[in-house]
Amino acid sequence: MNTEQLQYFIIASKHLNFSEAAKELYVTQPTISNQISALEKELGVKLFERSTRKIALTKDGQMFLDDAKRLLDFKDNAIEKLKHSKENREMSLDIAYLLAPCKSFLPKLIMQFKRLYPSVELKLHRMDGNVIRHAIDDDECDLYFGLSKDISKKGKHYFKIFKDNYCLICSHNHPCASINKIDYDKLASETFLALNPDVGPYMSKDIGQFIAGHEYNFKNVIYLDSMEEILFYVECDMGISILPGRNQEIYHNAVTYLPLQGAHSNLEFGVAYSNSKTNPAVPLFLEVLEGYR
């Protein structure tokens, strides 16, 4: 039994006429008759009652018809899966990301994408804010997950994933951890742990503008190269800092977060990609992201 015989049988069942079936399949009528006879011989049953004027399905033929259709559907689906798998094997996706804000959602998103498209090659590139700005200018990757001020640029598609608020970050032992209102005058004498402006220029600028708006200057400032490093120092009670509040979803047990209010206390995080690129894996990933949001 082969798929050609199954197709001939299904079409002949539709027309109940070998000549009409032959016309649809662009073969001769004897070809249809011979192939169906061979199928009947292999199955050991008659599929059609034949007469000089017409044919009709036998009971065995009626029963076998549904199975024949399922077998052909299975074959078509198998071919489609193989075709899709081949296309996916030829696809890759370069993703640039900021680690701290992405830890709360990107791993789950990537796992979901890999389940749906296991053959697409994913290449992950951890970047800081400054590097991701240059990467998007040079069109180095397909997707860029970062602060809106870093990645929302002319010639790029951008959409928001979430908004966030800056928080004062201190250790659980710090006096601020047990109060509801922040005394900014007293904070001026604290050691302030700041993100290196060369690493995150826009975040550093936002935080600097917020501090300037309260008209005080920290006497001792330590610059560090990542939010993870800053949070570690804070947990060690070696200073305080101002960072996005969403970090507490990842580091919620380590330090205390006190929400800030006023100008420059908000930030936005999103994803951007180039308008000109036609990588077919990009819309697939964005579709998964849209379902996750």
N, C-alpha and C positions, 0 to 999 in steps of 0.2 A: 504494500500500500504506500502510495506517495501523495504529496500534496496536490499534484496535478490531477490525479484520479479523484481526490476529494472535491476539488474545484469543479470538475466535470459533473460529478454526481449532484452537487448543490445547484448548479445552474440548470441541469436537466430537470431537477425537482421543481425549480421555479417555473419553468416553461411547460413541463410535462410533454415535451416534444424535443426529440434529439436534433431535428433540423434547426429549430429555433435556437437551441443551445449552441449548436455549431456556429451559427451566424454571430452570436454574441461573443464567442470565444475565438472567432476567426480561424476555425479549423474545419475539417470536413466532417460530414455526418458519420461516416464509418469510423473515424477516429474516436468520436464520442462513444459509439456503440462498443467498439473493441475495448476501450479503457474501462468502461463500466462493467463489461463482461469479465474482464480480468479482476476487477475489484470484487465482484460477486463470487468469483471462484476462490479468491483468497479468503473472503469472509465466510464462505460456505452457506450463503443464503441468497435468495433472490431479492433484489432491491426494487425492481420494477416488474409490474405485470405488463407484458407487451401484447399489442394487437397490430393489425395492419394499418389502423387509423390513428391510434393514440396509445399513450403509456400511462400507467398509474402507479403510485407508490404502494408497495406491499406494507403489511404491518411492521415487518422487519426494517423496511426502508424508512418508514415514518420514525421508528425508534432511533435508527442510525443517523438520521438527518441532523438532529440536535448535536449529537456527538461529533459529527463531521464539521459542523460549524465551529464548535468549541476548539477542535484540533487546529483548524485554520486560524482562528483568532489567537490561539496560543503561539502558533508559528509567527504570525504578524507581530505580536507583542514582543516575542523574543528577538526578532530582527530589529524592532524599534529600540529595544533596550541596548542591544549591541551597538547600534548606530549612535545612540545617545552617549553611550560609554566611550566610544571612539572619539566623538566630538569633545567630551569632557577631558579625555586624556590629553587632548591637544590644547586645553585651556589652562591658564595659570592666572593667579591674582596676587598682586603685590599690595600689601596693606601696611600703611604707616600709621603709628598710633602713639599717643601719650600713655604711659603705663598707669599712673595713679587713677585718672578718671575712667580709664577703660576697664579696670579690673572688676568693676561692679556689674558689667554687662557683656563685654566683648568675648570672653571665653565661652559663655553659654551660646552666644550668637554663632561663633565659629563652629562649635560642636553641632549645632542644629544644621548649619550649612553643609558640614562634612557628611552628615547623615543623608541629606538630600542629594548632594553632588560629590560622592566620595572620590571621583576621579579627577576633580579639579585640583591642581597643585596650588597650595596656599603658601605664600612667602610673607612672613611677618617681620616688620622692621620697627623696632622700638626707637623713638626719636624724642628729643626734647623740643620745646617750643620753637627755639631758634632754628634748629635743623629742619624741622617740618616746614617752616616758612620757606626755606631755600629749596627743599625737595619739591614742594608744590609749584614753585616758580620754574623749576627745571623739568617738571613733569616726570619725576622719577618713578612714581608709583601709580597705582590705579585708584586707590581709595585712601583718604587722609582723615583720621579721627583726631580732632583737636579742638582747641578753643576757637570760637568763631572769629576772633580778631586775628588769629594766626592763619586760618585756612579760608576765610570768606573773601575771595579775591575775584577780580574781573576775569572773565573767561572760564570760570569754574562753576559747576553746579554745587549748591550748598543747601542742606536743610538741617534744622535744629533737631537734636535728640533730647536734650534736657537743659533746664536752667538751674543755676546753683547760686548759693550765697556764700560769701566769705565769712569765716568764723575765726574768733580768737582761739588759738590752740594752746593749752597749758597742761601740765602734768596733773594727775589726780591729787597730788600733795600741794599744789599751788593754791594760795589764798583765793584766787579768782574762781576756782572750781566750786566753791561753796557759796558764791554770791549771785544775785540776779542782775545787778547793774555793774557795768565795768567802770572803774575809776581810771580814766585815761591818764590823769596826772601822775598817779602812782606807777603806771606802767612805764613811764619814761626812764625810770631807773633800772628797768629790767634788761637782761641780755636778749636782744631780738635776733631770731634766726631767720634770715632772709634768703629767698631763692636768688641765685646768681643771675643778674640781668642778662649775661651772655647766654644763659640757658633758656630762660623764660622772659623775654623782654616785655611782652604785653602784660603778663601777670604781675611782674615786678613793678611795672608802671601803675597798674590799677591799685596795687597795695600801697605803693608810695603816695599816690594821690589821696587814698583814704586816710593814711597817716597824716599827711599834710593838712587835710581838711579838719583835723582835730588839734592842729597847731601844737604839736610836740615832736621832739626828736629823741630817738633812742641814743643813749650815750655809748652803748656797746652793741655793735652789730657784727654777727658772724654770717658770712655768705656760704651757702652750701649748694651743691649742684643737682639735687633732686628733692622732691617732696618726701620720698621715702626716708632720705637721710635726715631731713628736718624733723619728721615725726619721731625718728629714733632718738634724736637729741632731746626733743621735748619729753619723751617718755623717760629719759634719763634725768629729767629735771635740770637740764642745762640751759634753759631759756624758754621763751614763748615765741609764738609765730602767728601769722595770719595766712590761712590756706582755705581752699574750697571745702565747704561743709560736707560734700558728698563722700569725702575720704572716710568719714566715720562709718560708712557701710562696710569698709574693709578693715579699718583700724579702730573699731568702736570700743574695744575693751582697753586700749592702751592709754588714751589721753582724753581730756575733756574738751568739748567743743562749745563755744559760746557764740551764738549768731550775732553778727554785726548789722547795724542799720545805717542808712544814709547813702550819700553819693558814693559811687564806685564800690558798693558792697555786693553787686551782682555780677555774674558772668554767665556766658552761654557756651554750650559744648555741642558740636555737631560733626557731620561728615561732609567731605567735599570730594569731587572728582572732576576730571577734565571734560569740557564740552566736546572736544574734538576726538576723543578716543572712542573706539568701537569694540572694545573687548567685550565679548558676549557674556563673560562671567560677571561683569559689573552689575547689570540689571538683575541677574539671578541673586546676587548677594543683597542688593538693595531691596528686593522683594522679600527676602527673609527678614531683613532689618525692619521693614514696614510692618510685617506681621508680629514682630517682637515688641514694637513700641506700644 
